[in-house]
Amino acid sequence: MLRRLGGLALVLVFLGVVVVGIGWARTPPVDDAAARVAAHLAEQGAPPLQVEPAPAFVQALLATEDTGFTSHLGVSPTGAVRAFWGLVSGTDQGGSTLVQQLAKNVYLGGENGPVQKAEAVVLALKLDAAYSKDELLRMYLDNGYYGHGFVGLTAATQGYFGVPPDQLSWAQATLLAGLFAAPTAYDPLVSPALAGQRQAHVLGRLVDEGVLGRDEAAEIAADDWGLVTS
């Protein structure tokens, strides 16, 4: 039985290497990623990120969306397996890193089928090899949609709170970090109750990751968001 499982594992590894090799050849180079993001911002009339985001926001984002961001190679091992199995089975296995999301949105038009997920894995590996983590995070934040017509982190922080990205409070940071999952549904100016529920999830992840204590999270949850309403 163990021998059979070992053989199956080797076959899967071999097939994975073949798929990545083919994908590497058929996907485009990524040396223009920053230029693509800049062009997207220009098309939307949105300003680029020119300051370091508040540490609270980065911690909240990574705790919620990609806890392994600083250590993985653009994809997580489990995520790569899911994408490969999705390609084989024709099903959507879900789950992706920030870099995979960036690859999907910049190079694949946001498409999310099994083939595109597999291509996003390869593109994420390319992106991680070509850019630093800080550069990847900046592109992700600039390229993101935050609801209410706001493209890019700078437009979002100014539009929602009237402050630059480096001056977000913990309450604002945890609210904003929760928008990536469904920016229209969690728009705090339109659906504050849903936005609050999502913020609670983000705070829970920060507690789980040991960034915040439960009492600290409760205090942040009670703080005002300081939304610009006019």
Secondary structure, DSSP 8 states (H G I E B T S, - for coil): -HHHHHHHHHHHHHHHHHHHHHHHHHS---TTHHHHHHHHHHHHT-----S---HHHHHHHHHHH-TTTTTSSSS-HHHHHHHHHHHHHT-------HHHHHHHHHHSTT--SHHHHHHHHHHHHHHHHHS-HHHHHHHHHHH-B-STT-BSHHHHHHHHHSS-GGG--HHHHHHHHGGGG-TTTT-TTT-HHHHHHHHHHHHHHHHHTTSS-HHHHHHHHHS-------
